[in-house]
Amino acid sequence: TMNAPLNDAGLPEGRGLYVVEASFPEAGIFDALINVDGNDLPVAFQILEEAEALTPGEAAPVVPSATVRDARDIDPICTLDPPCPFHELDLGEVTGAGKPVAVCFSTPARYQSRYCGPTLELLVEVGPELEYVVDIIHVEVFRDSTTNQVAEPVDAYSLISEPWMYALDGAGTITNRMGGAWDQGELREFLVTASKA
């Protein structure tokens, strides 16, 4: 039995996330019950032998990202309206260059979920507090707004979903990651931890 606190800082009213961390002894399909207000909701999920995306401890790929100086055939380079400020730096240039990096992979224009939608907006709110100690970069997942061709960094990180946040230390090693959705508190903690790597 695990209790999960509600994380809803910075999210629209009525939205929030219950987060638990669990370890599993082996790969497989697992059943669980989620109890909400006395009602048991059955869920099933799969744990794979190996993660599909890059994980902490691995070297981050040195791969260029779209910037305001060089869009690298990504159009638009940011689908947030108005565009976010995290397209000044090239991921390929800052990976392993000595300063910690936090990179957000997301495409706000294509979000289907009310929970994933605010992730980049939260980064726009929280990121400026820590930009002086961690380089922050946003990578649009898709090359354009009409196809499903993904940008080069998305392939390099082996991402099959979005959004994701990755933290890299100054040597270019992945130190942390989180995916799916998060609230302002989780994001701030992620960036603070990334800045100390």
C-alpha positions in Angstrom: 0.0 0.0 0.0 1.3 3.4 -1.0 -0.1 6.8 -0.4 0.2 9.4 -3.1 -0.1 13.1 -2.4 -1.8 15.4 -4.8 0.6 17.5 -6.9 -1.3 20.5 -8.3 1.0 23.5 -7.9 0.6 25.8 -10.9 -1.9 23.7 -12.7 -5.4 24.9 -13.6 -8.1 24.4 -11.0 -9.4 20.9 -10.8 -6.3 19.3 -12.3 -3.5 17.5 -10.5 -1.4 14.4 -10.4 -0.9 11.6 -7.9 2.6 10.3 -8.1 4.1 7.2 -6.6 7.5 5.6 -7.1 7.7 1.9 -7.0 10.3 -0.8 -7.7 9.5 -4.1 -9.3 11.5 -7.3 -8.9 11.2 -8.3 -12.6 9.7 -7.3 -15.9 6.1 -8.3 -16.7 2.5 -7.2 -16.6 1.2 -6.1 -13.2 -2.2 -5.5 -11.8 -3.0 -2.9 -9.1 -5.8 -1.2 -7.4 -6.0 2.5 -7.1 -8.3 3.6 -4.2 -9.9 7.0 -4.8 -12.4 8.1 -2.2 -13.1 4.6 -1.1 -13.5 3.2 -4.6 -11.0 0.6 -5.9 -10.1 1.2 -9.6 -8.3 -1.7 -11.2 -5.4 -0.9 -13.5 -2.8 -3.0 -15.4 0.6 -1.9 -16.6 3.7 -3.4 -18.1 7.3 -3.2 -16.9 9.8 -3.8 -19.7 13.2 -5.6 -19.3 14.9 -2.4 -20.6 13.8 1.2 -20.8 12.9 2.3 -24.3 14.2 5.8 -23.8 17.6 6.9 -22.5 18.0 6.6 -18.7 20.1 8.3 -16.0 23.7 7.2 -16.0 23.9 7.0 -19.8 25.8 9.5 -21.9 23.5 12.0 -23.5 23.8 12.1 -27.3 25.5 15.2 -28.7 22.8 16.2 -31.2 21.9 19.7 -32.5 18.5 21.3 -31.8 16.6 24.1 -33.5 17.4 27.6 -32.4 16.3 31.1 -33.3 19.6 31.3 -35.3 19.3 28.0 -37.1 15.9 26.3 -37.3 17.4 23.1 -38.8 14.3 22.6 -40.9 12.0 22.6 -37.9 8.9 24.7 -38.6 7.8 26.1 -36.2 10.7 25.8 -33.7 8.1 26.4 -30.9 4.4 25.7 -31.0 3.7 27.4 -27.6 1.8 30.7 -28.2 3.6 33.0 -27.6 6.8 31.0 -28.3 8.9 30.0 -25.3 12.3 31.6 -24.6 14.3 28.3 -24.6 15.5 28.3 -28.2 18.6 30.4 -27.8 21.0 27.5 -27.1 21.8 24.6 -29.3 21.5 21.3 -27.4 24.5 19.9 -29.3 26.7 22.8 -28.3 25.8 22.8 -24.6 25.8 19.0 -24.0 29.1 18.2 -22.2 30.3 21.8 -22.3 30.7 22.1 -18.5 27.3 23.5 -17.4 24.3 21.4 -16.4 21.5 21.2 -18.9 17.7 20.7 -18.6 16.0 19.8 -21.9 12.2 19.7 -22.4 10.8 17.6 -25.3 7.3 18.7 -26.0 4.9 19.9 -28.6 2.2 22.1 -27.0 0.2 22.4 -30.2 -0.5 18.7 -30.3 -1.2 17.9 -26.7 -4.3 15.7 -26.4 -4.3 15.6 -22.6 -5.3 18.4 -20.2 -2.6 17.1 -17.9 0.4 17.2 -20.3 -0.7 20.5 -21.8 0.7 22.9 -19.2 4.2 21.3 -18.9 6.0 23.8 -21.1 4.0 26.7 -19.7 5.2 25.7 -16.2 8.8 25.7 -17.5 8.3 29.2 -18.8 7.2 30.2 -15.3 9.8 28.4 -13.3 12.8 28.2 -15.7 14.0 31.8 -15.4 14.6 31.3 -11.7 17.4 28.9 -12.4 18.7 29.7 -15.9 21.9 31.2 -14.5 22.9 27.8 -13.1 21.4 25.4 -15.7 21.0 25.8 -19.4 17.4 25.2 -20.4 16.4 24.1 -23.8 13.0 23.2 -25.4 12.9 20.8 -28.3 9.8 20.5 -30.4 9.0 16.8 -31.0 7.8 17.1 -34.6 9.6 18.6 -37.6 6.5 20.5 -38.7 2.9 21.0 -37.7 1.4 18.7 -40.4 3.5 15.4 -40.3 4.6 13.0 -37.7 8.3 13.2 -38.6 10.2 13.8 -35.4 13.1 16.1 -34.8 16.6 14.6 -34.7 17.0 15.0 -30.9 13.8 13.0 -30.3 15.3 10.1 -32.3 18.6 10.4 -30.6 17.0 10.1 -27.1 14.8 7.2 -28.3 11.6 8.9 -27.2 8.3 7.3 -28.2 6.0 9.7 -26.2 6.0 13.2 -24.9 6.5 15.3 -22.9 9.9 14.5 -21.3 12.4 16.5 -19.2 16.0 15.3 -19.1 18.8 16.6 -16.9 22.4 16.4 -17.9 25.5 17.1 -15.8 28.3 19.3 -17.1 30.1 16.3 -18.6 27.0 15.3 -20.6 25.8 12.4 -18.5 22.0 12.0 -18.0 21.4 12.5 -14.3 17.6 12.5 -14.2 14.4 12.4 -16.3 10.7 12.7 -15.9 7.9 12.1 -18.3 4.2 12.4 -18.8 3.1 15.3 -16.7 4.3 17.3 -13.7 3.3 20.2 -11.5 5.3 23.3 -10.7 6.7 21.8 -7.5 8.0 18.7 -9.2 9.5 20.8 -12.0 11.2 23.3 -9.6 12.7 20.4 -7.7 13.9 18.8 -11.0 15.6 22.0 -12.1 17.2 22.6 -8.7 18.6 19.1 -8.7 19.8 19.4 -12.3 21.6 22.7 -11.4 23.7 20.9 -8.8 24.8 18.1 -11.1 
